[in-house]
C-alpha cells in the first residue's frame, strides 16, 4: 500500500504546496495531491497552481494572518523557481 509520502514523492510537489491546494480547493490532502500532480503536467496547470497559492496569500492577508501569508509566499517562490514559470 502506498503512503501519502510515497505519493508526494511521485507527484514532485512539497507538502506545503499540497496544503495550499487543499486549502484553496477545500479538498482532503490526498485529493489535493492528485490534483496538483495532474496540473503540473502542463504549463497552464502550473500557472493555475501558482494562482491558487497567490489567492491563498491574499486570503491570509485579508484575515490578518501575516505569518501565514509569509509562509505561502515562500511556498510560491519555491514552486515557481522549481518549475521556472511565472507567477499568475
Secondary structure, DSSP 8 states (H G I E B T S, - for coil): ---HHHHHHHHT--HHHHHHHHHHHT--HHHHHHHHHHHTTSHHHHHHHHHHHHHHHHHHHHTT-HHHHHHHHHHHHHHHHHHT----
